[in-house]
Amino acid sequence: MRAYLIKAAVRVSPAVFAALLVACTDLSAVREWSTTSMEAAQFNEVVATYADTPTRLSVYDADAAESWGAQADLRVAQAKALELQLSVVADYMAALSALAADSAVNFSGDIDALRESLNNTGKLEKSTIDASAGLLTTVANAAANLWRQQQIGLLIEGANAPLQQILRTELRSIVDQDFRRDLEIESAFLERYFEDLLRTGGGSATANASLQEWFVVRRVENQRRQAAVDSYLKVLDNISDGHQKLFDQRDNLAARQLAQDLFALAKEMRDNVKEILKS
């Protein structure tokens, strides 16, 4: 088949030839990576943990309970904004996986409703909202025009800029800075809270041993949450890096090195999700 296409190249335009070549190539690596990315983007346990952090911290800082209550409201709004962005990424990855399998793209989303929901959180820049809406518009266009595998390069080309905007700006900075800061505060609270109890509690040796054991449990939980943040950032970077590779090779998606890179990134994502589950 490939030999025939090469001979036929002199009689068809480069665009038609490229489309025919893609139609007969193995895009299993693209499908594997995009399916793994879709599943990873839907995994929002780290976001849920972040939203719950002020409630946990208020236990160790009763004097500032009102302040932590206000922080809890802020975290809920931020978590909603993050979940919406991740759902957009998941929708796009589902479309990419479908085209890689030479299936039709299924899209039933409401782009105007998404934009309004993102705007109503009050926690995102306009550029991030525009990128999210733009990414879904690309998916909707693929669905409306009944794109198939030979048009997968068009989907990747149109999606790369808004996808990178989502993955590399506010979403990543909130996880890397805000999530991490909250967990570092929690770690300091745990140290002080249990140290004060052990120093001033005046309990029996058995009671003190129980307190020490409980402190170790809480500290390990906090360490696992911090490790989960690191793993989640790697997931976001895996998706970003993988899609950039797709964009760079969008005219040669069956390249052997690209396939090797995508399979490796998919495995790394699965390993990182396993680490997150341990938290």
C-alpha positions in Angstrom: 0.0 0.0 0.0 2.7 2.5 1.0 4.7 1.7 -2.3 1.6 2.4 -4.3 1.1 5.7 -2.5 4.6 6.7 -3.2 4.2 6.0 -6.9 0.9 7.9 -6.9 2.4 10.9 -5.2 3.4 12.4 -8.5 -0.3 12.5 -9.5 -1.8 14.0 -6.4 -1.4 17.2 -4.4 0.8 17.0 -1.3 -2.2 17.6 0.9 -4.2 14.8 -0.6 -1.1 12.5 -0.4 -0.6 13.3 3.2 -4.2 12.5 4.0 -4.0 9.2 2.2 -0.8 8.3 4.0 -2.3 9.1 7.5 -5.3 7.0 6.6 -3.2 3.8 6.3 -0.8 4.4 9.2 -0.8 2.9 12.7 -1.8 5.6 15.2 -2.0 3.2 18.2 0.6 5.2 20.1 -1.5 8.4 19.6 -4.6 6.6 20.7 -2.8 5.0 23.8 -1.4 8.4 24.9 -4.6 10.4 24.3 -6.7 7.8 26.1 -4.3 7.7 29.1 -4.3 11.6 29.1 -8.1 11.6 29.1 -8.3 9.3 32.1 -5.6 11.2 33.9 -7.3 14.5 33.3 -10.5 13.1 34.8 -8.7 12.1 38.0 -9.3 15.0 40.3 -8.5 13.6 43.8 -5.7 16.1 44.2 -8.1 19.0 43.5 -10.6 17.6 46.0 -7.9 17.4 48.6 -6.9 21.0 48.0 -10.5 22.1 48.4 -10.7 20.3 51.7 -7.5 21.7 53.1 -8.9 24.7 55.0 -11.3 22.4 56.8 -8.4 20.2 57.9 -6.3 23.2 59.0 -9.0 24.7 61.1 -8.8 21.7 63.4 -5.2 22.8 64.3 -5.9 26.5 64.3 -9.2 27.0 66.1 -8.4 30.7 66.8 -8.5 31.4 63.1 -11.5 29.2 62.3 -13.4 32.1 60.7 -10.5 32.9 58.4 -10.2 29.3 57.4 -13.9 29.2 56.6 -13.4 32.1 54.2 -10.5 30.2 52.7 -12.7 27.2 52.2 -15.1 29.2 50.1 -12.2 30.4 48.0 -10.9 26.9 47.5 -14.3 25.6 46.4 -14.4 28.2 43.7 -10.9 27.5 42.6 -11.5 23.7 42.6 -14.6 24.2 40.4 -12.5 26.3 38.0 -9.8 23.6 37.9 -12.3 20.8 37.4 -13.9 22.6 34.5 -10.6 23.1 32.8 -9.7 19.4 33.3 -13.0 18.3 31.8 -12.2 20.4 28.7 -8.8 18.7 28.4 -10.5 15.3 28.9 -13.1 16.1 26.2 -10.4 17.0 23.8 -8.4 13.9 24.5 -11.5 11.8 23.9 -11.8 13.4 20.5 -8.2 12.9 19.6 -8.4 9.2 20.7 -11.5 8.8 18.5 -9.8 10.2 15.4 -6.7 8.1 16.0 -9.0 5.0 16.0 -10.7 6.4 12.8 -13.9 6.9 14.6 -16.3 9.9 14.5 -15.8 12.6 17.2 -18.7 12.8 19.6 -19.4 16.2 21.1 -22.5 17.4 23.0 -21.0 20.2 25.0 -22.2 23.8 25.3 -19.3 26.1 24.7 -21.2 29.3 25.8 -22.3 27.5 29.0 -18.7 26.5 29.7 -17.4 30.0 29.2 -20.1 31.3 31.6 -19.3 28.6 34.2 -15.6 29.4 34.1 -16.2 33.1 34.3 -18.6 32.6 37.2 -15.9 31.0 39.3 -14.2 34.4 39.4 -10.8 32.7 39.7 -9.5 32.6 36.1 -7.9 35.0 33.8 -9.8 35.8 30.5 -6.9 34.2 28.5 -7.5 30.9 30.3 -11.3 31.1 29.8 -10.7 31.9 26.1 -8.3 29.0 25.7 -10.8 26.6 27.3 -13.6 27.7 25.0 -11.2 27.7 22.0 -10.2 24.1 22.7 -13.8 22.9 22.9 -14.5 24.9 19.7 -11.9 22.9 17.9 -13.5 19.6 19.2 -17.0 20.8 18.1 -15.7 21.7 14.7 -14.2 18.2 14.3 -17.5 16.7 15.3 -19.7 18.9 13.1 -17.6 18.3 10.0 -17.4 14.5 10.6 -13.6 14.5 10.7 -11.9 11.1 10.5 -8.3 9.9 11.0 -7.0 11.7 7.9 -7.9 15.0 9.5 -6.2 14.3 12.9 -3.4 16.7 12.0 -5.9 19.6 11.7 -7.3 18.8 15.2 -3.8 18.8 16.7 -2.8 22.0 14.9 -5.9 23.9 16.1 -5.7 22.5 19.6 -2.1 22.9 20.6 -2.0 26.6 21.5 -5.1 26.7 23.7 -4.2 23.3 25.3 -0.7 24.6 26.2 -2.3 27.8 27.6 -4.5 25.7 29.9 -1.8 23.3 31.0 1.1 25.7 31.4 -0.4 28.7 33.1 -3.0 29.0 35.9 -3.8 25.4 36.3 -0.2 24.5 36.8 0.6 27.5 39.0 -2.3 26.8 41.3 -1.3 23.2 41.8 2.5 24.0 42.1 2.2 27.1 44.3 -1.2 27.2 46.1 -1.6 23.4 46.7 2.0 23.1 47.9 1.8 26.1 50.1 -1.3 24.8 51.9 0.3 21.5 52.5 3.5 23.1 53.9 1.3 25.1 56.3 -0.4 21.9 57.3 2.9 20.3 58.0 4.0 23.2 60.2 0.6 23.1 62.1 1.0 19.4 62.7 4.4 19.8 64.2 3.4 22.6 66.5 0.0 21.1 67.5 1.3 17.7 68.5 4.4 19.1 70.1 2.3 21.4 72.3 0.0 18.5 73.2 2.9 16.3 74.2 4.7 19.0 76.1 1.7 20.4 78.0 -0.8 17.6 78.0 0.6 15.9 81.1 -0.9 12.6 80.0 0.3 9.1 80.9 3.1 7.4 79.1 0.4 5.4 77.2 -1.5 8.5 76.2 1.7 10.2 75.1 2.6 7.2 73.0 -0.8 7.3 71.4 -0.4 11.0 70.6 3.0 10.3 69.1 1.6 7.5 67.0 -1.3 9.7 65.7 1.2 12.5 64.9 3.2 10.1 62.8 0.1 9.0 60.9 -0.9 12.6 60.2 2.6 13.5 59.1 2.8 10.6 56.7 -0.6 11.6 55.3 0.7 15.1 54.7 3.9 13.8 53.1 1.8 11.6 50.7 -0.3 14.6 49.8 2.8 16.6 49.0 4.1 13.7 46.9 0.7 13.6 45.1 1.2 17.2 44.1 4.5 16.4 42.6 3.0 13.5 40.7 0.1 15.6 39.5 2.4 18.2 38.1 4.2 15.4 36.2 0.9 14.3 34.8 0.1 17.8 33.5 3.6 18.1 32.1 3.3 14.6 30.4 0.1 15.8 28.7 1.7 19.1 27.7 4.9 17.5 26.4 3.2 14.7 24.6 0.9 17.1 22.7 3.8 19.3 21.8 5.5 16.3 20.3 2.3 15.6 18.3 2.1 19.1 17.1 5.8 19.1 16.0 5.2 15.8 14.2 1.6 16.4 13.0 2.6 15.7 9.4 4.3 12.4 10.4 2.2 11.0 13.2 3.4 7.4 12.5 7.1 8.3 13.1 8.8 5.5 15.2 10.4 7.9 17.6 7.1 9.7 18.2 5.4 6.4 19.0 8.2 5.4 21.4 7.9 8.8 23.2 4.1 8.6 23.4 4.1 5.1 24.8 6.7 6.1 27.4 4.7 9.2 28.4 1.5 7.1 28.7 3.3 4.7 31.0 4.7 7.5 33.1 1.3 9.0 33.5 -0.2 5.7 34.7 2.7 5.4 37.2 2.1 8.9 38.5 -1.7 8.3 38.9 -0.8 5.2 41.0 1.4 7.5 43.2 -1.5 9.9 43.6 -3.8 7.1 44.6 -1.4 6.3 47.5 -2.2 9.7 49.0 
